[in-house]
Amino acid sequence: MDNPEQCQVCFENFDKDLRRPRSLSCGHIFCSQCLGDMVKNLPLTCPKCRSVNRATTIAELPISHTTETFVKRVKDLQIKPAATSTKPHQVRPKTTNKELWSTSPEHKCRISSLINDCEEKLSQLVKYGETLKDWTTEHLQLQDRLKEQNQAAIDLLKQETTIVVDMTTEGEDGKRQLEAMLGSLDTVNSEQSSTKIDDVNHCSMDTEVWIQKCQKVFPDASTVHTSVKVKNTISEALERMTTVPGATAVPYWEDSTLTIMEKVEKISSEGATLDEDNFSVKDLGRPGIRRVVEAGRVSAVLEDQVGRRYCKITRRDGRLYLHTLRPTPAHTPLPTPTYTIKHSTVMDALDSSSTLVFLDLGWKGSTKGRVHIRLRPDTPLGRQFTLLCTGQNGHTFAGTNMLVVGFKGKSQEFVAGGDYEFNDGRGGVSLLPDLQDEYQVSDRAGAVGSRWGPGRRDRGAQFVITTRDRSDGEKYSSIFGQVTSGLEVLTAAVNHTDICEVIVVDCGVVLTISSP
């Protein structure tokens, strides 16, 4: 580790006051002040290895006493040469080896550094052990589910086989009776003819009923469908395991700069594959793919007349987020390894009845929080807002600032934004040809509406979000959405000294996904 006495975020030396060294669950160590700033934006992510920590307050992160001891010894070593001019030279004890005495400071420094590295590796091993336990649990759960489904199919097949055996026995008995009657008809005398005819009719009717029953009962559709589906699913999974490149020969990553968990992530990502032509959003919830998403290695790509653009797909608090599209400079490759899927495929997964979008607001160089907004996509203003959150047509809310606070401190208080053209309130031309429609009215805090009304095309993208419930009996018009969470972020933005410093750091839509 380079400069272990320094925080690798602010590059200031650790101390006993504001910059005490604290350890994350991944083993990396940073100063209390930097971690205090980072923990405000949950989840807390390690700046070095990007692993997510469960801590929600700085007090949950333990002090690294080993680092403090090491820093103290380094300071002592740095002070000793200067102190020799004012203090008498320290006399070597007669029982101490001269060579060892002279090299003792270097040995102490090396040992302290090794202790620190050992502590970091132990933390990584604990993390790796937890990952292995999680994987084992997942394998056992999959094994149980596979056994249950396969056993259910086997039980259905056994039941069907039993019925087939019974029906076969019944049919064979009927056939033998008919064959016997066929051979005895030529020898029947006049006295037996009436009885024989009755027997023939009765046996014939039983056989006809049996034939009709066979035709009606077999095959049992549920049994056949279940058996074929289970067989095909298992066969396809086994086939993929034997044919996917790298699935049988996982490379060993020898890069010494990677931590144990970074190697685990790198190797495990090799086993996660996305098929763009046969891909659904539900696949993002699969255990293997989910880890790739959480590592930030899945992007949606759109190529159209605007050019080639991509956007991140992330997972947070159980929700899946599609971020706004960003332009990609020509011949610039995406980070490796990055898995890409078609943007249109992801957009098709949006709920047709309502759309949940998000705005990340920040100021003074950091993101303060996320605002979720439920839109009415059946309205032109709702569809336009979604387009500006996804960046599909080349324009996006990302990077724009808030414009003004209206009626600050009163019940009519609102904040306005959305000028993606000039960022000063003069622009934000409509993306759709006609925004006129029947819109709702509202007096609730968190209502999202048009700032200038649907008839103002030159500023049709500008919006307002109310921050208080109105108490004057009036209502806002042209409402096309409602804040579902993050109203406190908007309140903090309104109370910021300069509303124009409040930036939409990022934006996008929330994807609907069911748990695997």
C-alpha positions as CSV (number, residue, x, y, z in Angstrom):
1,M,0.0,0.0,0.0
2,D,1.4,3.4,-1.0
3,N,1.6,5.9,1.8
4,P,-0.3,3.8,4.4
5,E,-0.2,6.7,6.8
6,Q,-2.4,8.7,4.4
7,C,-6.2,8.6,3.6
8,Q,-6.5,7.5,0.0
9,V,-9.4,9.9,-0.6
10,C,-8.2,13.2,0.7
11,F,-4.5,12.2,0.8
12,E,-4.1,13.8,4.2
13,N,-2.2,12.1,7.0
14,F,-4.3,10.2,9.6
15,D,-4.4,11.8,13.1
16,K,-6.1,11.4,16.5
17,D,-8.8,14.0,15.9
18,L,-10.9,14.5,12.7
19,R,-8.9,12.1,10.5
20,R,-8.8,9.0,12.6
21,P,-8.4,5.9,10.4
22,R,-11.6,3.7,10.2
23,S,-11.9,0.4,8.4
24,L,-14.7,-0.6,6.0
25,S,-16.0,-4.2,5.8
26,C,-13.8,-4.8,2.7
27,G,-10.7,-4.0,4.7
28,H,-9.8,-0.6,3.1
29,I,-9.1,2.2,5.5
30,F,-10.0,5.9,5.2
31,C,-10.1,8.9,7.5
32,S,-13.2,9.6,9.6
33,Q,-13.9,12.9,7.9
34,C,-14.0,11.4,4.4
35,L,-16.1,8.5,5.5
36,G,-18.4,10.8,7.3
37,D,-19.1,12.6,4.0
38,M,-19.5,9.4,2.1
39,V,-21.9,7.8,4.6
40,K,-24.4,10.6,4.0
41,N,-25.1,9.2,0.5
42,L,-26.2,5.6,1.2
43,P,-25.4,2.9,0.3
44,L,-21.8,3.5,1.5
45,T,-19.5,2.2,-1.3
46,C,-15.7,1.7,-0.9
47,P,-13.9,4.2,-3.1
48,K,-11.2,1.6,-3.8
49,C,-12.9,-1.7,-4.5
50,R,-16.5,-0.5,-4.9
51,S,-17.9,-3.0,-2.4
52,V,-21.1,-2.0,-0.7
53,N,-20.9,-1.6,3.1
54,R,-23.9,-2.0,5.4
55,A,-22.9,0.8,7.8
56,T,-25.4,3.7,7.9
57,T,-23.5,5.9,10.4
58,I,-19.8,6.7,10.9
59,A,-20.0,5.2,14.4
60,E,-20.6,1.7,12.9
61,L,-17.1,1.8,11.2
62,P,-14.4,0.6,13.6
63,I,-11.2,2.5,14.3
64,S,-8.2,0.9,12.8
65,H,-5.9,0.8,15.9
66,T,-3.2,-1.0,13.9
67,T,-3.0,1.9,11.5
68,E,-2.9,4.4,14.3
69,T,0.0,2.5,15.9
70,F,1.8,2.4,12.6
71,V,1.3,6.1,12.0
72,K,2.5,6.9,15.5
73,R,5.7,4.8,14.9
74,V,6.3,6.5,11.6
75,K,6.0,9.9,13.2
76,D,8.4,8.8,16.0
77,L,10.9,7.7,13.4
78,Q,10.6,11.0,11.6
79,I,11.1,13.0,14.8
80,K,14.1,11.1,16.1
81,P,16.8,12.4,13.7
82,A,15.9,16.0,14.5
83,A,15.8,15.4,18.2
84,T,19.4,14.0,18.4
85,S,20.8,17.6,18.3
86,T,19.0,18.5,21.5
87,K,18.9,15.2,23.2
88,P,21.8,12.9,24.2
89,H,22.4,10.0,21.9
90,Q,20.5,6.9,23.0
91,V,23.0,4.3,24.3
92,R,22.7,0.8,22.9
93,P,22.3,-1.7,25.7
94,K,25.3,-4.0,26.0
95,T,23.1,-7.1,25.6
96,T,21.7,-5.9,22.3
97,N,23.3,-6.9,18.9
98,K,24.9,-3.9,17.3
99,E,23.6,-4.7,13.8
100,L,20.1,-5.3,15.0
101,W,20.1,-2.1,17.0
102,S,21.1,0.0,14.0
103,T,18.4,-1.6,11.7
104,S,15.7,-1.7,14.4
105,P,13.7,1.3,13.1
106,E,13.5,-0.2,9.6
107,H,12.5,-3.6,10.9
108,K,9.7,-2.0,13.0
109,C,8.4,0.0,10.0
110,R,8.4,-3.1,7.9
111,I,6.7,-5.2,10.5
112,S,4.0,-2.6,11.1
113,S,3.4,-2.4,7.4
114,L,3.1,-6.2,7.2
115,I,0.7,-6.2,10.1
116,N,-1.5,-3.7,8.2
117,D,-1.3,-5.7,5.0
118,C,-2.1,-8.9,7.0
119,E,-5.1,-7.2,8.5
120,E,-6.3,-6.2,5.1
121,K,-5.9,-9.7,3.7
122,L,-7.7,-11.2,6.7
123,S,-10.6,-8.8,6.1
124,Q,-10.7,-9.9,2.4
125,L,-10.7,-13.6,3.4
126,V,-13.6,-13.0,5.7
127,K,-15.4,-11.3,2.9
128,Y,-14.5,-14.1,0.5
129,G,-15.7,-16.7,3.0
130,E,-19.1,-14.9,3.4
131,T,-19.4,-14.9,-0.4
132,L,-18.6,-18.6,-0.6
133,K,-21.3,-19.3,2.0
134,D,-23.8,-17.2,0.0
135,W,-23.0,-19.0,-3.1
136,T,-23.3,-22.4,-1.4
137,T,-26.8,-21.4,-0.1
138,E,-27.8,-20.3,-3.6
139,H,-26.6,-23.6,-5.0
140,L,-28.5,-25.6,-2.4
141,Q,-31.7,-23.5,-3.1
142,L,-31.3,-24.1,-6.8
143,Q,-30.7,-27.8,-6.2
144,D,-33.8,-28.0,-4.0
145,R,-35.9,-26.2,-6.6
146,L,-34.5,-28.4,-9.4
147,K,-35.3,-31.5,-7.4
148,E,-38.8,-30.3,-6.6
149,Q,-39.6,-29.6,-10.3
150,N,-38.0,-32.7,-11.6
151,Q,-39.7,-34.9,-8.9
152,A,-43.0,-33.3,-9.8
153,A,-42.5,-34.2,-13.4
154,I,-41.5,-37.8,-12.4
155,D,-44.6,-38.1,-10.2
156,L,-46.9,-37.1,-13.1
157,L,-45.2,-39.5,-15.4
158,K,-45.6,-42.4,-12.9
159,Q,-49.3,-41.6,-12.5
160,E,-49.7,-41.5,-16.2
161,T,-47.8,-44.7,-16.6
162,T,-50.1,-46.5,-14.0
163,I,-53.2,-45.4,-15.9
164,V,-51.6,-46.5,-19.2
165,V,-50.8,-50.0,-17.7
166,D,-54.4,-50.4,-16.4
167,M,-55.9,-49.3,-19.7
168,T,-53.6,-51.6,-21.6
169,T,-54.5,-54.6,-19.5
170,E,-58.2,-53.8,-20.0
171,G,-57.8,-53.5,-23.7
172,E,-55.8,-56.8,-24.0
173,D,-58.6,-58.6,-22.1
174,G,-61.2,-57.2,-24.4
175,K,-59.2,-58.1,-27.5
176,R,-58.8,-61.7,-26.3
177,Q,-62.6,-62.0,-25.7
178,L,-63.3,-60.7,-29.2
179,E,-60.8,-63.1,-30.7
180,A,-62.4,-66.0,-28.9
181,M,-65.9,-65.0,-30.0
182,L,-64.7,-64.6,-33.6
183,G,-63.5,-68.2,-33.6
184,S,-66.6,-69.6,-31.9
185,L,-69.2,-68.1,-34.2
186,D,-68.9,-70.8,-36.8
187,T,-69.8,-73.6,-34.4
188,V,-72.8,-72.0,-32.6
189,N,-76.0,-74.1,-32.9
190,S,-79.5,-72.7,-33.2
191,E,-80.1,-73.1,-29.4
192,Q,-77.0,-71.0,-28.5
193,S,-77.4,-68.3,-31.2
194,S,-79.5,-65.9,-29.1
195,T,-77.1,-66.0,-26.1
196,K,-74.0,-65.7,-28.3
197,I,-75.4,-62.7,-30.1
198,D,-76.0,-61.0,-26.8
199,D,-72.4,-61.8,-25.7
200,V,-71.0,-60.4,-28.9
201,N,-73.0,-57.2,-28.6
202,H,-72.0,-56.7,-25.0
203,C,-68.3,-57.4,-25.6
204,S,-68.3,-55.2,-28.7
205,M,-69.9,-52.3,-26.8
206,D,-67.3,-52.6,-24.0
207,T,-64.5,-52.5,-26.6
208,E,-65.9,-49.5,-28.3
209,V,-66.2,-47.6,-25.0
210,W,-62.6,-48.6,-24.2
211,I,-61.4,-47.2,-27.6
212,Q,-63.3,-43.9,-27.1
213,K,-61.9,-43.6,-23.5
214,C,-58.3,-44.1,-24.8
215,Q,-58.8,-41.4,-27.4
216,K,-60.3,-39.0,-24.8
217,V,-57.9,-39.7,-21.9
218,F,-54.5,-39.9,-23.6
219,P,-52.3,-38.1,-23.6
220,D,-52.6,-36.1,-20.5
221,A,-51.6,-32.6,-21.7
222,S,-50.4,-31.4,-18.3
223,T,-48.1,-34.4,-17.9
224,V,-46.6,-34.1,-21.4
225,H,-46.1,-30.3,-21.2
226,T,-44.5,-30.5,-17.7
227,S,-42.2,-33.3,-18.7
228,V,-41.0,-31.6,-21.9
229,K,-40.5,-28.2,-20.3
230,V,-38.5,-29.6,-17.4
231,K,-36.4,-31.8,-19.7
232,N,-35.7,-29.0,-22.1
233,T,-34.9,-26.5,-19.4
234,I,-32.4,-28.8,-17.7
235,S,-30.9,-29.9,-21.0
236,E,-30.5,-26.3,-22.2
237,A,-28.8,-25.3,-18.9
238,L,-26.4,-28.3,-19.1
239,E,-25.7,-27.4,-22.7
240,R,-24.9,-23.8,-21.9
241,M,-22.6,-24.9,-19.1
242,T,-20.6,-27.1,-21.5
243,T,-20.5,-24.7,-24.5
244,V,-20.2,-21.2,-23.1
245,P,-16.6,-20.0,-23.6
246,G,-14.6,-19.9,-20.4
247,A,-17.3,-21.9,-18.4
248,T,-15.0,-24.9,-18.1
249,A,-11.6,-23.2,-18.0
250,V,-11.8,-20.1,-15.7
251,P,-8.7,-18.0,-16.0
252,Y,-6.6,-17.2,-12.9
253,W,-6.0,-13.5,-12.5
254,E,-2.4,-13.0,-11.6
255,D,-2.6,-9.2,-11.3
256,S,-1.0,-8.5,-7.9
257,T,-2.7,-5.1,-7.7
258,L,-6.2,-6.7,-7.4
259,T,-7.6,-7.7,-4.0
260,I,-9.0,-11.1,-3.4
261,M,-12.6,-9.9,-3.8
262,E,-11.7,-8.0,-7.0
263,K,-10.3,-11.2,-8.4
264,V,-13.5,-13.0,-7.3
265,E,-15.6,-10.4,-9.0
266,K,-13.5,-10.5,-12.2
267,I,-13.6,-14.3,-12.4
268,S,-17.3,-14.6,-11.6
269,S,-18.2,-12.0,-14.1
270,E,-16.8,-14.3,-16.8
271,G,-19.6,-16.8,-16.1
272,A,-22.3,-14.2,-16.5
273,T,-23.5,-13.9,-20.1
274,L,-26.3,-11.7,-21.6
275,D,-27.9,-12.7,-24.9
276,E,-29.1,-9.4,-26.5
277,D,-31.5,-11.2,-28.9
278,N,-33.1,-13.3,-26.2
279,F,-32.9,-11.1,-23.2
280,S,-35.5,-9.9,-20.7
281,V,-35.3,-7.5,-17.8
282,K,-36.1,-10.4,-15.5
283,D,-32.7,-11.9,-16.4
284,L,-31.1,-9.0,-14.5
285,G,-32.4,-10.5,-11.3
286,R,-30.6,-13.8,-11.9
287,P,-27.9,-14.3,-9.2
288,G,-25.0,-14.4,-11.6
289,I,-26.2,-11.4,-13.7
290,R,-27.2,-9.5,-10.6
291,R,-23.6,-9.4,-9.3
292,V,-22.5,-8.0,-12.7
293,V,-25.2,-5.3,-12.5
294,E,-24.2,-4.4,-8.9
295,A,-20.6,-4.1,-10.1
296,G,-21.7,-1.6,-12.7
297,R,-20.8,-3.7,-15.7
298,V,-24.1,-3.8,-17.6
299,S,-25.0,-1.0,-20.0
300,A,-27.9,-0.4,-22.4
301,V,-26.8,0.8,-25.8
302,L,-28.8,2.8,-28.4
303,E,-27.7,3.5,-31.9
304,D,-29.8,5.9,-34.0
305,Q,-29.5,9.1,-36.0
306,V,-28.0,10.8,-32.9
307,G,-25.2,8.3,-32.8
308,R,-24.0,5.6,-30.5
309,R,-25.0,6.2,-26.8
310,Y,-25.0,4.1,-23.7
311,C,-26.4,4.3,-20.2
312,K,-25.8,2.6,-16.9
313,I,-28.0,-0.1,-15.4
314,T,-27.7,-0.2,-11.6
315,R,-29.4,-1.8,-8.7
316,R,-30.1,0.0,-5.4
317,D,-32.4,-0.9,-2.5
318,G,-33.9,-3.8,-4.5
319,R,-34.8,-1.6,-7.4
320,L,-33.3,-1.7,-10.9
321,Y,-32.4,1.7,-12.5
322,L,-31.9,2.6,-16.1
323,H,-29.9,5.8,-16.2
324,T,-30.0,8.5,-18.8
325,L,-28.2,7.9,-22.1
326,R,-24.8,9.5,-22.6
327,P,-23.0,10.1,-25.9
328,T,-20.0,7.9,-26.6
329,P,-17.1,9.5,-28.5
330,A,-16.2,7.7,-31.7
331,H,-14.0,4.7,-31.4
332,T,-14.1,4.9,-27.6
333,P,-14.7,1.4,-26.1
334,L,-16.8,0.9,-23.0
335,P,-15.0,-0.2,-19.7
336,T,-14.0,-3.9,-19.8
337,P,-15.6,-6.2,-18.9
338,T,-18.9,-4.5,-19.7
339,Y,-22.0,-6.4,-20.9
340,T,-24.4,-4.5,-23.2
341,I,-28.0,-5.0,-24.0
342,K,-30.3,-3.2,-26.4
343,H,-31.9,-0.1,-24.9
344,S,-35.1,-0.8,-26.7
345,T,-35.3,-4.2,-25.0
346,V,-35.1,-2.5,-21.6
347,M,-37.6,0.2,-22.4
348,D,-40.1,-2.4,-23.5
349,A,-40.1,-3.6,-19.8
350,L,-41.5,-0.4,-18.5
351,D,-45.0,-0.6,-16.9
352,S,-47.5,0.5,-19.6
353,S,-49.9,2.0,-17.0
354,S,-47.4,4.2,-15.1
355,T,-43.7,5.1,-15.2
356,L,-41.5,5.7,-12.1
357,V,-38.6,8.0,-12.9
358,F,-35.9,9.5,-10.8
359,L,-33.8,12.7,-10.4
360,D,-30.6,12.8,-8.5
361,L,-30.1,16.3,-7.1
362,G,-26.9,17.7,-5.8
363,W,-25.0,20.9,-5.0
364,K,-21.5,21.9,-4.0
365,G,-20.0,18.9,-5.8
366,S,-21.9,16.1,-4.2
367,T,-25.2,14.3,-4.7
368,K,-27.6,15.0,-1.9
369,G,-30.4,12.5,-2.7
370,R,-32.7,10.8,-5.1
371,V,-36.3,11.9,-6.0
372,H,-38.7,9.4,-7.3
373,I,-41.6,10.6,-9.4
374,R,-44.6,8.6,-10.6
375,L,-45.7,9.9,-14.0
376,R,-48.8,9.5,-16.1
377,P,-47.4,8.2,-19.4
378,D,-50.8,8.4,-21.0
379,T,-50.3,12.2,-21.2
380,P,-48.0,14.1,-23.6
381,L,-46.3,15.9,-20.7
382,G,-45.7,12.6,-18.9
383,R,-44.2,11.0,-22.1
384,Q,-42.0,14.0,-22.6
385,F,-40.7,13.9,-19.1
386,T,-39.8,10.3,-19.5
387,L,-37.9,11.1,-22.8
388,L,-35.9,13.7,-21.0
389,C,-35.1,11.3,-18.1
390,T,-33.9,8.6,-20.5
391,G,-32.2,10.9,-23.0
392,Q,-33.6,8.8,-25.9
393,N,-33.9,11.7,-28.4
394,G,-30.5,13.3,-27.5
395,H,-31.8,15.7,-24.8
396,T,-31.7,15.0,-21.1
397,F,-32.4,16.7,-17.7
398,A,-29.0,15.5,-16.5
399,G,-26.6,18.4,-16.0
400,T,-29.4,21.0,-15.9
401,N,-29.9,23.2,-12.8
402,M,-33.0,24.3,-11.0
403,L,-34.2,27.7,-12.2
404,V,-36.2,29.4,-9.5
405,V,-38.1,28.9,-6.2
406,G,-41.6,30.3,-6.3
407,F,-43.5,31.7,-3.2
408,K,-40.7,30.6,-0.9
409,G,-41.9,30.0,2.6
410,K,-45.5,30.1,1.6
411,S,-48.0,27.3,1.0
412,Q,-47.8,27.8,-2.7
413,E,-44.0,27.1,-2.7
414,F,-42.6,25.3,-5.7
415,V,-39.2,24.8,-7.5
416,A,-38.9,25.0,-11.2
417,G,-36.4,23.4,-13.7
418,G,-36.1,21.7,-17.0
419,D,-34.4,24.2,-19.3
420,Y,-32.2,21.6,-21.1
421,E,-31.2,24.2,-23.8
422,F,-29.9,27.3,-22.0
423,N,-30.1,26.5,-18.3
424,D,-31.4,29.9,-17.5
425,G,-35.2,29.7,-18.1
426,R,-35.2,30.9,-21.7
427,G,-35.4,27.5,-23.3
428,G,-36.6,23.9,-23.0
429,V,-38.5,23.6,-26.2
430,S,-41.2,20.9,-26.4
431,L,-40.0,17.5,-27.7
432,L,-43.5,16.5,-28.8
433,P,-45.6,18.3,-31.4
434,D,-48.6,18.7,-29.2
435,L,-48.8,18.7,-25.4
436,Q,-52.4,19.6,-25.1
437,D,-54.5,17.0,-23.1
438,E,-56.8,16.7,-20.1
439,Y,-54.5,17.0,-17.0
440,Q,-55.1,16.7,-13.3
441,V,-55.1,19.5,-10.7
442,S,-53.6,19.2,-7.3
443,D,-52.9,21.1,-4.1
444,R,-50.6,18.4,-2.6
445,A,-46.9,18.7,-2.0
446,G,-44.8,16.8,-4.5
447,A,-47.2,17.5,-7.5
448,V,-45.3,17.7,-10.8
449,G,-46.7,19.9,-13.5
450,S,-45.9,22.2,-16.4
451,R,-44.4,25.5,-15.5
452,W,-45.9,27.5,-18.4
453,G,-48.7,25.2,-19.4
454,P,-49.0,22.7,-22.3
455,G,-49.5,25.5,-24.8
456,R,-46.1,27.1,-24.4
457,R,-44.0,25.2,-27.0
458,D,-40.8,27.2,-26.7
459,R,-40.5,26.3,-23.0
460,G,-42.7,23.2,-22.9
461,A,-40.1,21.0,-21.1
462,Q,-39.9,23.3,-18.1
463,F,-41.6,21.8,-15.0
464,V,-42.5,22.7,-11.5
465,I,-42.6,20.5,-8.4
466,T,-44.6,21.8,-5.4
467,T,-42.9,21.4,-2.0
468,R,-45.8,22.2,0.3
469,D,-49.5,21.4,0.6
470,R,-51.5,24.5,-0.5
471,S,-53.8,26.1,2.1
472,D,-55.3,28.9,0.0
473,G,-58.0,26.8,-1.5
474,E,-56.4,27.0,-5.0
475,K,-54.9,24.1,-7.0
476,Y,-52.1,23.8,-9.5
477,S,-53.1,22.8,-13.0
478,S,-51.4,20.7,-15.8
479,I,-50.3,18.1,-13.3
480,F,-48.8,14.9,-14.8
481,G,-46.9,13.3,-11.9
482,Q,-46.4,13.0,-8.2
483,V,-43.3,12.6,-6.0
484,T,-43.4,9.2,-4.3
485,S,-40.1,9.6,-2.3
486,G,-37.4,12.2,-1.9
487,L,-39.5,15.2,-1.0
488,E,-37.1,16.0,1.8
489,V,-34.3,16.4,-0.9
490,L,-36.5,19.0,-2.7
491,T,-37.1,20.8,0.6
492,A,-33.3,20.9,1.2
493,A,-32.8,22.2,-2.3
494,V,-35.4,25.0,-1.8
495,N,-33.6,26.1,1.4
496,H,-30.2,26.1,-0.3
497,T,-28.7,29.6,-0.6
498,D,-28.7,29.7,-4.4
499,I,-31.3,27.4,-6.2
500,C,-29.3,27.7,-9.4
501,E,-26.5,25.7,-7.8
502,V,-28.9,22.8,-7.4
503,I,-28.1,20.4,-10.3
504,V,-29.8,17.4,-11.7
505,V,-26.7,15.2,-11.4
506,D,-28.3,12.2,-13.0
507,C,-31.8,10.9,-14.0
508,G,-33.5,7.9,-15.5
509,V,-36.3,5.4,-15.0
510,V,-37.0,2.6,-12.6
511,L,-37.5,-0.8,-14.2
512,T,-40.0,-3.3,-12.9
513,I,-38.4,-6.7,-12.1
514,S,-39.7,-9.7,-10.2
515,S,-37.4,-11.5,-7.8
516,P,-35.9,-14.7,-9.2
